[in-house]
Amino acid sequence: MGRVWNFSAGPAALPQAVLEQAQRELLDWNGSGASVMEQSHRGKRFIAMAEQAEADLRDLLGVPDDYAVLFLQGGATQHFAQIPMNLAGPDERADYIVSGHWSEKAASEAAPYLHVNLAASSKAEGHLRLPPRGQWRLDPGAAYVHYTPNETIHGVEFHDVPEVGEVPLVADLSSNILSGPLDVRRFGLVYAGAQKNIGPSGLVLMIVRRDLLDRPGRPMARIFRYAEHAAAGSMLNTPNTWGWYLAGLTFQWLKRQGGLAAVGERNRTKAARLYGVIDDSDGFYRNPVDPPSRSRMNVPFTLHDGALEAAFLAESEAAGLLALKGHKALGGMRASLYNAVPLEAVEALVDFMGDFKRRHG
């Protein structure tokens, strides 16, 4: 079977050009006669690659010098706990904005380490819209404010950066990082699991204001302390060399696409195309999310008749449209439109949706 159009929520599609370059270099990376996975992370070749990857990321996002860039192991879920360990003492408080499954989990995982203030939540509305900004109950004495700008399961997204005063803003950007321009200076810390818009799973990208690294946090092993990773250039222990390498290739690919402004415009076009077909289907397809809160990255939808869902999923996969099954918490379908998913993939999906509607409507 050849390449398919991959709508997986994560691990997700990677740019084909990145995969092809990795394929060419798999056995002989950078003239070394060995794979990048077989290289010492202390060697000159790998260090040069790592430095270039960080430089490219800083260029893409305009990351200021007073922010550290870390390439860490694990997944974003690990850092739900590690962030409060580093940014707050056990008697301190942090504000959490709950807009879906992942922000709710972040608050739950932080609870053993500090006092969690649920400053806002859309749970009562089924996370079909963002918590109204006027109802947020922020604590000016909080150690930080945490939110999830894009919820992959519920398909809601913040389309601006909330104003939270002098309290550092922390964002789990796992599913929409690099999907458009971002003013890093608005944040104290951002982090992202790599497996949606950066590279393979097992790598976490973090950008953190350096003064926050000086917070005492609590007693913990060095391996858990972000300041130690920053001081060691993200090589306190052996890093995910393959993930770091692929992330670097993805950053270069994004620059060749015209940078994040151009990528962001393409992402808006893709999302508008799919939402338009759903909204114009006379109820055959439905997206329940309040339109101003809709995600550009993850589009959940259902059919007017749930009995047709199995046929839709089977026929779409046969047509080369991969991973459209919705998350088990919501059911239905979900199309994830990350950077590596081209407009041609969305056109193939909406063509299929139109044909399916004609045959089953």
C-alpha positions as CSV (number, residue, x, y, z in Angstrom):
1,M,0.0,0.0,0.0
2,G,1.3,3.5,-0.9
3,R,1.2,6.6,1.2
4,V,-2.3,7.6,2.5
5,W,-3.7,10.9,3.7
6,N,-3.1,10.7,7.4
7,F,-5.6,12.5,9.7
8,S,-4.3,10.9,12.9
9,A,-4.5,13.1,16.1
10,G,-1.1,11.8,17.2
11,P,1.3,10.3,16.6
12,A,0.5,12.2,13.5
13,A,1.5,12.9,9.9
14,L,5.1,14.1,9.3
15,P,6.1,16.1,6.3
16,Q,6.9,13.7,3.4
17,A,10.0,15.7,2.6
18,V,11.3,15.2,6.1
19,L,10.6,11.5,6.0
20,E,12.4,11.2,2.7
21,Q,15.4,13.1,3.9
22,A,15.5,10.9,7.0
23,Q,15.3,7.8,4.8
24,R,18.2,8.9,2.6
25,E,20.3,9.6,5.7
26,L,19.3,6.6,7.7
27,L,22.4,4.6,7.1
28,D,24.9,7.4,6.5
29,W,24.1,10.6,8.3
30,N,26.1,13.7,7.6
31,G,28.9,11.7,6.0
32,S,29.6,9.8,9.2
33,G,28.9,6.3,7.8
34,A,26.4,5.6,10.6
35,S,22.8,6.6,11.5
36,V,22.1,9.6,13.6
37,M,20.7,7.2,16.2
38,E,24.1,5.5,16.4
39,Q,26.0,8.8,17.1
40,S,27.2,10.0,20.4
41,H,25.2,12.9,21.7
42,R,28.5,14.4,22.9
43,G,30.0,14.2,19.4
44,K,30.7,17.2,17.3
45,R,28.3,16.2,14.5
46,F,25.3,15.8,16.9
47,I,26.1,18.9,18.9
48,A,26.2,20.9,15.7
49,M,22.9,19.5,14.6
50,A,21.3,20.2,18.0
51,E,22.5,23.8,18.0
52,Q,21.2,24.3,14.4
53,A,17.8,22.9,15.4
54,E,17.6,25.3,18.3
55,A,18.7,28.2,16.1
56,D,16.0,27.4,13.5
57,L,13.3,27.1,16.2
58,R,14.3,30.5,17.7
59,D,14.2,32.0,14.2
60,L,10.7,30.6,13.5
61,L,9.2,31.7,16.7
62,G,11.3,34.8,17.5
63,V,12.4,33.3,20.8
64,P,14.2,36.0,22.8
65,D,17.6,35.3,24.5
66,D,16.1,35.5,27.9
67,Y,14.2,32.2,27.2
68,A,15.8,28.8,27.3
69,V,14.9,26.2,24.8
70,L,14.9,22.6,26.1
71,F,14.6,19.3,24.2
72,L,13.3,16.9,26.9
73,Q,12.2,13.3,27.0
74,G,8.8,11.8,27.9
75,G,5.5,13.3,26.9
76,A,3.5,16.4,27.8
77,T,1.6,14.3,30.5
78,Q,4.8,13.9,32.4
79,H,5.2,17.6,32.6
80,F,1.7,18.1,34.0
81,A,3.4,17.0,37.2
82,Q,6.9,18.3,36.6
83,I,5.9,21.9,35.9
84,P,4.3,22.4,39.4
85,M,7.3,20.7,40.9
86,N,9.6,23.3,39.3
87,L,7.5,26.4,39.4
88,A,5.9,26.3,42.8
89,G,6.5,25.2,46.4
90,P,4.1,22.7,48.1
91,D,2.2,25.6,49.9
92,E,1.7,27.7,46.8
93,R,-1.3,28.0,44.4
94,A,-1.7,27.9,40.7
95,D,-4.6,28.8,38.5
96,Y,-5.9,26.2,35.9
97,I,-8.2,26.9,33.0
98,V,-10.1,23.8,32.1
99,S,-11.4,23.7,28.5
100,G,-11.3,20.0,27.7
101,H,-9.8,16.6,28.5
102,W,-6.1,17.6,28.5
103,S,-6.4,20.7,30.6
104,E,-8.5,18.8,33.1
105,K,-5.8,16.1,33.2
106,A,-3.1,18.7,33.7
107,A,-5.0,20.1,36.7
108,S,-5.5,16.6,38.2
109,E,-1.8,15.7,37.8
110,A,-0.7,19.0,39.4
111,A,-2.9,18.5,42.5
112,P,-0.5,16.4,44.5
113,Y,2.2,19.1,44.3
114,L,0.3,22.4,45.0
115,H,-3.1,23.9,45.6
116,V,-5.0,23.9,42.3
117,N,-7.4,26.7,41.7
118,L,-9.9,25.9,39.0
119,A,-10.1,29.4,37.8
120,A,-12.5,28.6,34.9
121,S,-14.1,25.5,33.4
122,S,-16.3,24.7,30.5
123,K,-17.1,21.2,31.7
124,A,-20.7,21.9,32.5
125,E,-21.2,22.9,28.8
126,G,-19.5,19.7,27.6
127,H,-16.4,21.7,26.6
128,L,-18.3,22.8,23.4
129,R,-17.0,26.4,23.9
130,L,-14.2,28.1,25.7
131,P,-14.7,29.3,29.3
132,P,-16.0,32.9,28.9
133,R,-13.1,35.2,29.8
134,G,-15.3,37.4,32.0
135,Q,-15.9,34.5,34.3
136,W,-12.3,33.6,35.0
137,R,-11.5,33.8,38.7
138,L,-7.7,34.4,38.6
139,D,-5.6,34.6,41.8
140,P,-3.1,37.5,41.6
141,G,-0.9,35.5,44.0
142,A,-0.8,32.4,42.0
143,A,2.6,30.9,41.0
144,Y,1.4,30.6,37.4
145,V,-1.7,30.3,35.2
146,H,-2.0,27.1,33.1
147,Y,-4.1,26.6,30.1
148,T,-4.3,24.4,27.0
149,P,-4.6,26.5,23.9
150,N,-6.0,23.7,21.7
151,E,-7.9,20.6,22.9
152,T,-7.4,17.7,20.5
153,I,-10.4,15.6,21.8
154,H,-13.0,18.3,22.1
155,G,-11.8,20.4,19.2
156,V,-11.8,23.8,20.8
157,E,-9.0,26.4,20.5
158,F,-8.0,29.7,21.9
159,H,-7.4,32.1,19.0
160,D,-5.6,34.7,21.1
161,V,-3.4,34.7,24.1
162,P,-5.3,35.5,27.4
163,E,-4.2,38.4,29.5
164,V,-3.4,37.2,33.0
165,G,-1.4,40.2,34.4
166,E,1.9,39.7,36.0
167,V,1.4,36.0,36.8
168,P,3.5,33.8,34.4
169,L,1.3,32.1,31.8
170,V,2.0,28.4,31.1
171,A,0.7,26.8,28.0
172,D,0.4,23.2,26.8
173,L,0.9,23.8,23.1
174,S,1.2,20.1,22.1
175,S,-1.4,20.2,19.4
176,N,-1.0,23.7,17.9
177,I,2.6,24.7,18.4
178,L,4.2,26.0,15.1
179,S,0.7,26.2,13.5
180,G,1.0,29.9,13.1
181,P,2.9,32.9,14.6
182,L,3.2,33.1,18.4
183,D,4.4,35.9,20.7
184,V,6.6,33.9,23.1
185,R,7.0,37.0,25.3
186,R,3.4,36.6,26.4
187,F,4.3,33.3,28.2
188,G,6.4,32.2,31.1
189,L,6.7,28.7,29.8
190,V,5.3,26.7,26.9
191,Y,5.7,23.0,26.3
192,A,4.6,20.5,23.6
193,G,4.8,16.8,23.0
194,A,6.4,16.5,19.6
195,Q,4.1,13.9,18.0
196,K,1.6,16.3,16.4
197,N,3.5,19.3,14.7
198,I,7.1,18.7,15.5
199,G,8.3,15.1,15.1
200,P,8.0,11.6,16.6
201,S,6.7,10.8,20.0
202,G,9.1,10.6,23.0
203,L,10.3,14.2,22.7
204,V,9.0,17.3,24.5
205,L,9.9,20.8,23.4
206,M,9.9,23.4,26.2
207,I,10.5,27.2,26.0
208,V,10.9,28.8,29.4
209,R,11.7,32.3,30.7
210,R,15.1,32.0,32.3
211,D,14.2,33.8,35.6
212,L,11.6,31.0,36.2
213,L,14.4,28.5,36.3
214,D,15.6,30.2,39.5
215,R,12.5,29.3,41.4
216,P,13.3,27.0,44.3
217,G,10.4,24.6,43.6
218,R,10.8,21.7,46.0
219,P,13.5,19.1,46.8
220,M,13.7,16.7,43.9
221,A,16.2,14.7,41.9
222,R,18.3,16.7,39.4
223,I,16.8,14.8,36.5
224,F,13.4,16.5,37.2
225,R,14.7,20.0,37.6
226,Y,14.5,22.2,34.4
227,A,17.3,24.4,35.5
228,E,19.7,21.4,35.4
229,H,18.6,20.5,31.9
230,A,19.0,24.1,30.8
231,A,22.5,24.3,32.3
232,A,23.4,21.0,30.5
233,G,22.1,22.1,27.1
234,S,19.3,19.4,27.3
235,M,22.0,16.8,27.7
236,L,21.9,16.1,31.4
237,N,21.2,12.5,30.3
238,T,21.2,10.9,26.9
239,P,18.5,12.7,24.9
240,N,16.1,11.4,22.3
241,T,18.6,11.8,19.5
242,W,16.3,10.5,16.7
243,G,13.4,12.8,17.8
244,W,15.7,15.8,18.1
245,Y,17.1,15.2,14.6
246,L,13.7,14.8,13.1
247,A,12.5,18.0,14.9
248,G,15.4,19.9,13.4
249,L,14.4,18.7,9.9
250,T,10.8,19.8,10.5
251,F,12.0,23.2,11.6
252,Q,13.9,23.5,8.3
253,W,10.9,22.3,6.4
254,L,8.7,25.0,8.0
255,K,11.2,27.7,7.0
256,R,11.1,26.5,3.4
257,Q,7.3,26.7,3.6
258,G,7.6,30.4,4.2
259,G,7.6,30.5,7.9
260,L,4.8,30.4,10.5
261,A,2.7,33.2,8.9
262,A,2.4,31.3,5.7
263,V,1.8,28.0,7.5
264,G,-0.8,29.6,9.6
265,E,-2.7,30.9,6.6
266,R,-2.7,27.5,5.0
267,N,-4.0,26.0,8.3
268,R,-6.9,28.5,8.4
269,T,-7.7,27.6,4.8
270,K,-7.8,23.9,5.5
271,A,-10.0,24.2,8.5
272,A,-12.4,26.6,6.8
273,R,-12.8,24.2,3.9
274,L,-13.7,21.3,6.2
275,Y,-16.0,23.2,8.5
276,G,-17.7,24.7,5.4
277,V,-18.6,21.3,4.1
278,I,-19.9,20.2,7.5
279,D,-22.0,23.3,8.0
280,D,-23.4,23.2,4.4
281,S,-24.4,19.5,4.6
282,D,-28.0,20.2,5.8
283,G,-27.3,18.4,9.0
284,F,-25.9,15.2,7.5
285,Y,-22.5,16.1,9.2
286,R,-22.4,18.0,12.4
287,N,-19.8,19.7,14.5
288,P,-21.2,20.7,17.9
289,V,-18.5,23.2,18.9
290,D,-19.4,26.9,19.2
291,P,-18.0,28.4,16.0
292,P,-15.7,31.1,17.6
293,S,-14.2,28.3,19.7
294,R,-13.5,25.8,16.9
295,S,-10.1,24.3,16.5
296,R,-8.0,24.7,13.3
297,M,-6.1,21.5,14.2
298,N,-8.7,19.0,15.3
299,V,-12.2,18.8,13.8
300,P,-14.6,16.4,15.5
301,F,-17.8,15.6,13.6
302,T,-20.7,13.1,13.7
303,L,-23.2,11.8,11.2
304,H,-26.9,12.5,11.4
305,D,-27.4,8.8,11.8
306,G,-24.9,7.1,14.1
307,A,-25.6,3.8,12.4
308,L,-23.7,5.0,9.4
309,E,-20.5,5.7,11.3
310,A,-19.0,2.2,10.8
311,A,-19.6,2.4,7.1
312,F,-18.1,5.9,6.9
313,L,-14.9,4.8,8.7
314,A,-14.5,1.6,6.7
315,E,-15.1,3.3,3.3
316,S,-12.9,6.3,4.1
317,E,-10.0,4.0,5.1
318,A,-10.5,2.0,1.9
319,A,-10.3,5.3,0.1
320,G,-6.9,6.1,1.6
321,L,-8.1,8.4,4.4
322,L,-6.4,7.2,7.6
323,A,-7.3,7.6,11.2
324,L,-10.7,9.4,11.1
325,K,-12.2,7.5,14.0
326,G,-13.0,9.9,16.9
327,H,-11.6,9.6,20.4
328,K,-13.4,7.0,22.5
329,A,-14.6,9.7,24.9
330,L,-16.7,11.3,22.2
331,G,-17.1,8.8,19.4
332,G,-17.9,9.9,15.9
333,M,-15.1,11.1,13.6
334,R,-12.2,13.4,14.0
335,A,-9.9,14.9,11.3
336,S,-6.6,16.4,12.5
337,L,-5.2,19.0,10.2
338,Y,-1.7,19.5,11.5
339,N,1.0,21.3,9.5
340,A,2.1,18.1,7.6
341,V,-1.5,17.5,6.3
342,P,-1.7,19.3,2.9
343,L,-4.7,21.0,1.4
344,E,-4.9,18.1,-1.1
345,A,-5.6,15.8,1.8
346,V,-8.5,17.9,3.0
347,E,-9.8,18.1,-0.6
348,A,-9.7,14.3,-0.8
349,L,-11.6,14.1,2.5
350,V,-14.4,16.6,1.5
351,D,-14.8,14.9,-1.8
352,F,-15.3,11.6,0.0
353,M,-17.7,13.2,2.4
354,G,-19.7,14.6,-0.5
355,D,-19.8,11.2,-2.2
356,F,-20.8,9.4,1.0
357,K,-23.6,11.9,1.6
358,R,-24.9,11.4,-1.9
359,R,-24.9,7.6,-1.5
360,H,-26.3,7.5,2.1
361,G,-28.3,10.7,2.5
